Amino acid sequence: MDEQAHAIGRRVRYWRLRRNLDRQQFADMVGRSTSWLDKIEKGERNLLRLPMLDRVAEVLGVDPAALTDISTARRTVGCVDAVEVRTIREALSRYPSLSAQDSKQEPTLDRVTKQLKYVDQAWLSSHFTVVVRYLPRLLHEARMLAYIAQPSQQIPATRTLVLAYRLASSVLLKFETNDVAWLAADRAMQEALAVDDTLALARATRSVARSLTSTGQLTSAINAVTGMTDRMQPELDTRADELLSLYGMLFLAASIAAADQEDADTALLMHEQARAAAERLCPGYDMHRTFFGPTNVGLHRVAALVRLHEPGQALEYAQTIDQESISNLPPERRVNYMLDIASAYTQTGQYTDAARTLIDADRIAPEEVRCRPLSHGLLRAMLKNTGEDTGRAVRRIASRAGVTA
């Protein structure tokens, strides 16, 4: 019983901290004292009495089994959940001009930039539970910063806010909360338009294009990209170092939209435009942490071919991409490519190779494989078609993801 009480106590504390609740807040919400909470979290009291267990789970926004059952606890800890998505939605619904006095300390550009770098690094590492934990506060501070910024600081403050909105849109797209992702992208665009800054507009346009693609507005996504790249074109000669990677990434977004539209010609044209931009970059260039370059262009071509239902061509094209360059990319980009490869293997009936690719992806970024709807579909296909040699590992991943055949 003591061991069970300690395990439940650790889980209560984990979820309390993950929900950003201090001891007093949580104790008040469950109608108990902080000393009672301390005993629960230290395992000195057991929480198995049903009315109290249910109340604690309700306040934490988890199923009671997430506190009492080992396998459920392991699965829920590793994934972004509905409560966190709702928190981002609520953060997007706040307006600084209506609550300008709700911050104890006015944000500074330096402080918000540091927060942004931390959350962005978590995103690149595919640590999405970290992203969603800190994102609501980042959105609040970045919005407040843009609201109070002096004219000389307005553009850098707005660029920071656009980046925060981009992160919100991207993580929501990852978990197919497409309507809220579109809202975040649109907010980014409105802020960028207000200052008429090319860098901010380029970033916002990419988020808008990806969000439009996710909601099936494929022609609008392509038009948004081409409109922005046409605007950027005259500035490239004098601002290439600043703009070229963002310019190229826009074409990559358009290539995916065209592929989803099953427009192979436009997808190829957008790919060629992106490749031409990448060829202008010096080796190792990455001013805006887009990781734009020949390797990323190649990975997007594979993704486009998979969406064009050309899995054989996708696998063939993948052989032309330098593997060492892929290994130097951050986990988020690398594992998304591996999911595309696994999908191509699945479409061609090469289930063992698909399973091995998925197993490797899980080692690099478990949240990408165990938590995303896209990956769950691949896991179901693996469970139905994988042989014994790789089946055990696939079943283990599927179990942790809560996926059944």
TORGUNU-65677 format. One record per residue (C-alpha): x, y, z; residue in three letters; residue number from 1. Coordinates in nm, 3 decimals. Layout:
xx|yy|zz|code|pos
X|Y|Z|ala|NUM
...
***
This chain:
xx|yy|zz|code|pos
0.000|0.000|0.000|met|1
0.285|0.238|0.084|asp|2
0.443|0.183|-0.258|glu|3
0.110|0.249|-0.426|gln|4
0.053|0.563|-0.219|ala|5
0.397|0.694|-0.313|his|6
0.333|0.628|-0.683|ala|7
-0.004|0.805|-0.674|ile|8
0.148|1.094|-0.479|gly|9
0.423|1.139|-0.737|arg|10
0.165|1.145|-1.015|arg|11
-0.052|1.399|-0.834|val|12
0.249|1.626|-0.792|arg|13
0.354|1.580|-1.154|tyr|14
0.012|1.678|-1.287|trp|15
-0.025|1.965|-1.041|arg|16
0.302|2.114|-1.166|leu|17
0.216|2.041|-1.527|arg|18
-0.109|2.236|-1.481|arg|19
0.095|2.524|-1.333|asn|20
-0.087|2.506|-0.999|leu|21
0.092|2.594|-0.676|asp|22
0.017|2.401|-0.356|arg|23
-0.231|2.652|-0.218|gln|24
-0.422|2.685|-0.545|gln|25
-0.461|2.312|-0.582|phe|26
-0.554|2.256|-0.217|ala|27
-0.824|2.522|-0.244|asp|28
-0.961|2.367|-0.563|met|29
-1.004|2.024|-0.403|val|30
-1.129|2.172|-0.075|gly|31
-0.840|2.051|0.138|arg|32
-0.544|2.197|0.324|ser|33
-0.187|2.223|0.198|thr|34
-0.077|1.988|0.478|ser|35
-0.320|1.727|0.343|trp|36
-0.176|1.777|-0.005|leu|37
0.179|1.741|0.125|asp|38
0.091|1.406|0.281|lys|39
-0.070|1.287|-0.043|ile|40
0.226|1.391|-0.259|glu|41
0.477|1.234|-0.018|lys|42
0.283|0.908|-0.011|gly|43
0.200|0.937|0.358|glu|44
-0.171|0.912|0.280|arg|45
-0.339|0.702|0.013|asn|46
-0.579|0.866|-0.230|leu|47
-0.773|0.553|-0.317|leu|48
-1.101|0.662|-0.156|arg|49
-1.317|0.712|-0.465|leu|50
-1.490|1.047|-0.397|pro|51
-1.159|1.219|-0.323|met|52
-0.971|1.041|-0.601|leu|53
-1.234|1.149|-0.851|asp|54
-1.223|1.507|-0.724|arg|55
-0.843|1.528|-0.750|val|56
-0.850|1.378|-1.100|ala|57
-1.124|1.621|-1.204|glu|58
-0.926|1.923|-1.086|val|59
-0.615|1.794|-1.263|leu|60
-0.814|1.725|-1.579|gly|61
-0.708|1.361|-1.606|val|62
-0.878|1.024|-1.591|asp|63
-0.848|0.872|-1.239|pro|64
-0.663|0.580|-1.400|ala|65
-0.383|0.823|-1.491|ala|66
-0.315|0.843|-1.117|leu|67
-0.367|0.478|-1.022|thr|68
-0.277|0.263|-1.324|asp|69
0.084|0.229|-1.437|ile|70
0.023|0.184|-1.811|ser|71
-0.235|0.464|-1.827|thr|72
-0.007|0.691|-1.627|ala|73
0.285|0.624|-1.860|arg|74
0.074|0.694|-2.169|arg|75
-0.087|1.017|-2.046|thr|76
0.234|1.167|-1.910|val|77
0.397|1.156|-2.252|gly|78
0.133|1.335|-2.457|cys|79
-0.032|1.674|-2.492|val|80
-0.391|1.645|-2.372|asp|81
-0.723|1.821|-2.426|ala|82
-0.682|2.040|-2.117|val|83
-0.359|2.184|-2.255|glu|84
-0.511|2.245|-2.598|val|85
-0.799|2.423|-2.426|arg|86
-0.551|2.636|-2.230|thr|87
-0.390|2.751|-2.556|ile|88
-0.733|2.828|-2.698|arg|89
-0.812|3.035|-2.389|glu|90
-0.478|3.215|-2.415|ala|91
-0.562|3.311|-2.773|leu|92
-0.894|3.455|-2.657|ser|93
-0.735|3.720|-2.434|arg|94
-0.669|4.076|-2.549|tyr|95
-0.403|4.291|-2.379|pro|96
-0.585|4.616|-2.450|ser|97
-0.871|4.488|-2.233|leu|98
-0.648|4.365|-1.951|ser|99
-0.341|4.585|-1.957|ala|100
-0.301|4.582|-1.580|gln|101
-0.313|4.205|-1.524|asp|102
0.064|4.157|-1.524|ser|103
0.261|4.221|-1.205|lys|104
0.572|4.309|-1.403|gln|105
0.581|4.455|-1.751|glu|106
0.755|4.218|-1.993|pro|107
1.081|4.315|-2.157|thr|108
1.203|4.218|-2.502|leu|109
1.500|4.037|-2.350|asp|110
1.285|3.830|-2.114|arg|111
1.027|3.735|-2.375|val|112
1.300|3.650|-2.626|thr|113
1.457|3.411|-2.375|lys|114
1.120|3.247|-2.312|gln|115
1.065|3.218|-2.686|leu|116
1.403|3.052|-2.742|lys|117
1.331|2.799|-2.468|tyr|118
0.990|2.705|-2.608|val|119
1.124|2.698|-2.964|asp|120
1.402|2.460|-2.861|gln|121
1.144|2.235|-2.696|ala|122
0.949|2.239|-3.025|trp|123
1.255|2.148|-3.231|leu|124
1.326|1.865|-2.986|ser|125
0.966|1.737|-3.019|ser|126
0.903|1.795|-2.649|his|127
0.548|1.911|-2.705|phe|128
0.434|1.871|-2.346|thr|129
0.697|2.131|-2.256|val|130
0.583|2.359|-2.538|val|131
0.220|2.361|-2.429|val|132
0.310|2.409|-2.063|arg|133
0.493|2.736|-2.129|tyr|134
0.315|2.857|-2.442|leu|135
0.013|3.027|-2.278|pro|136
0.239|3.244|-2.063|arg|137
0.461|3.320|-2.361|leu|138
0.161|3.429|-2.566|leu|139
0.043|3.655|-2.285|his|140
0.382|3.819|-2.235|glu|141
0.454|3.857|-2.607|ala|142
0.115|4.019|-2.664|arg|143
0.164|4.254|-2.372|met|144
0.512|4.341|-2.498|leu|145
0.379|4.434|-2.842|ala|146
0.097|4.634|-2.682|tyr|147
0.324|4.849|-2.462|ile|148
0.622|4.874|-2.701|ala|149
0.757|5.217|-2.785|gln|150
0.773|5.302|-3.159|pro|151
1.145|5.216|-3.175|ser|152
1.073|4.868|-3.034|gln|153
0.748|4.795|-3.216|gln|154
0.893|4.586|-3.499|ile|155
1.114|4.360|-3.281|pro|156
0.826|4.319|-3.034|ala|157
0.589|4.227|-3.316|thr|158
0.837|3.981|-3.464|arg|159
0.854|3.811|-3.126|thr|160
0.475|3.795|-3.102|leu|161
0.448|3.652|-3.454|val|162
0.696|3.380|-3.358|leu|163
0.489|3.296|-3.049|ala|164
0.175|3.269|-3.261|tyr|165
0.368|3.055|-3.512|arg|166
0.463|2.811|-3.237|leu|167
0.102|2.797|-3.120|ala|168
-0.024|2.730|-3.471|ser|169
0.242|2.467|-3.538|ser|170
0.185|2.264|-3.223|val|171
-0.192|2.275|-3.272|leu|172
-0.153|2.151|-3.630|leu|173
0.062|1.869|-3.497|lys|174
-0.238|1.740|-3.303|phe|175
-0.494|1.826|-3.572|glu|176
-0.664|2.105|-3.379|thr|177
-0.685|2.285|-3.709|asn|178
-0.947|2.548|-3.632|asp|179
-0.750|2.689|-3.340|val|180
-0.426|2.662|-3.539|ala|181
-0.586|2.878|-3.808|trp|182
-0.684|3.135|-3.542|leu|183
-0.324|3.158|-3.418|ala|184
-0.191|3.192|-3.774|ala|185
-0.444|3.463|-3.855|asp|186
-0.346|3.652|-3.540|arg|187
0.016|3.637|-3.653|ala|188
-0.079|3.776|-3.993|met|189
-0.281|4.063|-3.845|gln|190
0.010|4.165|-3.622|glu|191
0.256|4.146|-3.911|ala|192
0.032|4.352|-4.138|leu|193
-0.002|4.619|-3.870|ala|194
0.372|4.694|-3.881|val|195
0.423|4.604|-4.249|asp|196
0.744|4.415|-4.173|asp|197
0.866|4.169|-4.435|thr|198
1.025|3.926|-4.189|leu|199
0.713|3.910|-3.974|ala|200
0.490|3.882|-4.281|leu|201
0.696|3.596|-4.425|ala|202
0.673|3.396|-4.102|arg|203
0.302|3.469|-4.064|ala|204
0.231|3.374|-4.425|thr|205
0.392|3.035|-4.380|arg|206
0.175|2.968|-4.075|ser|207
-0.132|3.085|-4.264|val|208
-0.047|2.863|-4.562|ala|209
0.001|2.557|-4.342|arg|210
-0.323|2.626|-4.156|ser|211
-0.515|2.676|-4.480|leu|212
-0.370|2.350|-4.608|thr|213
-0.487|2.168|-4.295|ser|214
-0.844|2.290|-4.347|thr|215
-0.851|2.198|-4.716|gly|216
-0.821|2.553|-4.850|gln|217
-0.536|2.450|-5.076|leu|218
-0.565|2.708|-5.353|thr|219
-0.583|2.986|-5.094|ser|220
-0.270|2.847|-4.927|ala|221
-0.076|2.852|-5.254|ile|222
-0.203|3.200|-5.340|asn|223
-0.096|3.332|-5.000|ala|224
0.255|3.197|-5.054|val|225
0.299|3.323|-5.408|thr|226
0.165|3.664|-5.311|gly|227
0.421|3.690|-5.032|met|228
0.712|3.559|-5.239|thr|229
0.628|3.808|-5.514|asp|230
0.643|4.082|-5.253|arg|231
0.978|3.959|-5.121|met|232
1.142|3.919|-5.462|gln|233
1.259|4.283|-5.504|pro|234
1.421|4.277|-5.158|glu|235
1.621|3.958|-5.204|leu|236
1.917|4.123|-5.376|asp|237
1.979|4.361|-5.087|thr|238
1.851|4.150|-4.794|arg|239
1.933|3.795|-4.901|ala|240
2.094|3.701|-4.567|asp|241
1.780|3.806|-4.383|glu|242
1.513|3.682|-4.620|leu|243
1.633|3.390|-4.829|leu|244
1.559|3.108|-4.584|ser|245
1.211|3.243|-4.509|leu|246
1.153|3.290|-4.882|tyr|247
1.251|2.931|-4.952|gly|248
1.041|2.790|-4.669|met|249
0.735|2.956|-4.818|leu|250
0.780|2.757|-5.138|phe|251
0.811|2.437|-4.935|leu|252
0.476|2.510|-4.769|ala|253
0.324|2.570|-5.112|ala|254
0.467|2.244|-5.246|ser|255
0.289|2.049|-4.972|ile|256
-0.039|2.233|-5.035|ala|257
-0.014|2.155|-5.406|ala|258
0.062|1.790|-5.332|ala|259
-0.242|1.766|-5.105|asp|260
-0.439|1.910|-5.398|gln|261
-0.289|1.632|-5.615|glu|262
-0.142|1.900|-5.841|asp|263
0.189|1.736|-5.926|ala|264
0.301|2.010|-6.166|asp|265
0.258|2.292|-5.914|thr|266
0.416|2.083|-5.639|ala|267
0.722|2.030|-5.859|leu|268
0.736|2.398|-5.956|leu|269
0.727|2.505|-5.590|met|270
0.997|2.248|-5.512|his|271
1.219|2.383|-5.789|glu|272
1.175|2.738|-5.661|gln|273
1.273|2.627|-5.312|ala|274
1.573|2.435|-5.445|arg|275
1.691|2.741|-5.637|ala|276
1.673|2.946|-5.318|ala|277
1.864|2.679|-5.124|ala|278
2.142|2.678|-5.382|glu|279
2.204|3.046|-5.309|arg|280
2.277|2.980|-4.942|leu|281
2.620|2.925|-4.793|cys|282
2.677|2.586|-4.621|pro|283
2.560|2.588|-4.260|gly|284
2.340|2.893|-4.305|tyr|285
2.048|2.911|-4.063|asp|286
1.976|3.267|-3.956|met|287
1.613|3.209|-3.855|his|288
1.634|2.848|-3.725|arg|289
1.424|2.729|-4.018|thr|290
1.690|2.471|-4.110|phe|291
1.622|2.564|-4.469|phe|292
1.872|2.426|-4.716|gly|293
1.915|2.148|-4.972|pro|294
1.845|1.875|-4.716|thr|295
1.520|2.026|-4.592|asn|296
1.414|2.088|-4.952|val|297
1.476|1.720|-5.026|gly|298
1.278|1.608|-4.724|leu|299
0.982|1.818|-4.831|his|300
1.000|1.666|-5.179|arg|301
0.965|1.322|-5.024|val|302
0.667|1.447|-4.823|ala|303
0.507|1.589|-5.138|ala|304
0.554|1.264|-5.332|leu|305
0.392|1.065|-5.051|val|306
0.093|1.301|-5.062|arg|307
0.081|1.265|-5.440|leu|308
0.042|0.888|-5.389|his|309
0.381|0.819|-5.544|glu|310
0.541|0.617|-5.263|pro|311
0.787|0.441|-5.492|gly|312
0.917|0.773|-5.623|gln|313
0.933|0.905|-5.268|ala|314
1.152|0.616|-5.154|leu|315
1.369|0.648|-5.464|glu|316
1.412|1.022|-5.411|tyr|317
1.498|0.964|-5.045|ala|318
1.805|0.770|-5.155|gln|319
1.947|1.087|-5.312|thr|320
1.944|1.283|-4.984|ile|321
2.264|1.289|-4.781|asp|322
2.199|1.082|-4.468|gln|323
2.456|1.264|-4.256|glu|324
2.284|1.594|-4.332|ser|325
1.953|1.444|-4.220|ile|326
2.108|1.332|-3.892|ser|327
2.218|1.691|-3.826|asn|328
1.860|1.819|-3.838|leu|329
1.663|1.863|-3.513|pro|330
1.442|1.574|-3.399|pro|331
1.115|1.740|-3.506|glu|332
1.221|1.773|-3.870|arg|333
1.405|1.441|-3.878|arg|334
1.120|1.234|-3.736|val|335
0.858|1.396|-3.958|asn|336
1.068|1.278|-4.251|tyr|337
1.083|0.929|-4.100|met|338
0.703|0.926|-4.069|leu|339
0.680|1.011|-4.439|asp|340
0.919|0.726|-4.518|ile|341
0.718|0.488|-4.300|ala|342
0.404|0.596|-4.483|ser|343
0.571|0.533|-4.820|ala|344
0.680|0.187|-4.708|tyr|345
0.326|0.115|-4.589|thr|346
0.175|0.225|-4.921|gln|347
0.410|-0.010|-5.107|thr|348
0.340|-0.303|-4.873|gly|349
0.690|-0.302|-4.721|gln|350
0.557|-0.333|-4.367|tyr|351
0.873|-0.462|-4.204|thr|352
1.073|-0.164|-4.330|asp|353
0.789|0.066|-4.224|ala|354
0.790|-0.084|-3.876|ala|355
1.167|-0.049|-3.840|arg|356
1.146|0.314|-3.948|thr|357
0.871|0.380|-3.695|leu|358
1.067|0.207|-3.419|ile|359
1.371|0.424|-3.496|asp|360
1.151|0.735|-3.497|ala|361
1.013|0.641|-3.155|asp|362
1.365|0.624|-3.014|arg|363
1.438|0.977|-3.137|ile|364
1.109|1.151|-3.053|ala|365
0.850|0.940|-2.868|pro|366
0.589|1.217|-2.859|glu|367
0.584|1.229|-3.239|glu|368
0.507|0.858|-3.264|val|369
0.295|0.789|-2.957|arg|370
0.080|1.101|-2.948|cys|371
0.000|1.223|-3.299|arg|372
-0.310|1.105|-3.490|pro|373
-0.096|1.062|-3.804|leu|374
0.136|0.820|-3.627|ser|375
-0.155|0.629|-3.475|his|376
-0.279|0.547|-3.824|gly|377
0.062|0.409|-3.915|leu|378
0.075|0.206|-3.594|leu|379
-0.261|0.045|-3.673|arg|380
-0.132|-0.058|-4.014|ala|381
0.181|-0.202|-3.852|met|382
-0.019|-0.400|-3.596|leu|383
-0.219|-0.567|-3.873|lys|384
0.070|-0.646|-4.104|asn|385
0.400|-0.674|-3.916|thr|386
0.579|-1.004|-3.870|gly|387
0.714|-1.140|-3.543|glu|388
1.065|-0.996|-3.587|asp|389
0.949|-0.635|-3.549|thr|390
0.596|-0.697|-3.421|gly|391
0.692|-0.708|-3.054|arg|392
0.847|-0.361|-3.061|ala|393
0.554|-0.221|-3.259|val|394
0.305|-0.367|-3.010|arg|395
0.499|-0.213|-2.723|arg|396
0.491|0.133|-2.887|ile|397
0.123|0.093|-2.975|ala|398
0.041|-0.005|-2.617|ser|399
0.212|0.307|-2.484|arg|400
0.025|0.513|-2.743|ala|401
-0.310|0.356|-2.654|gly|402
-0.350|0.226|-3.010|val|403
-0.517|-0.104|-3.095|thr|404
-0.560|-0.277|-3.429|ala|405
***
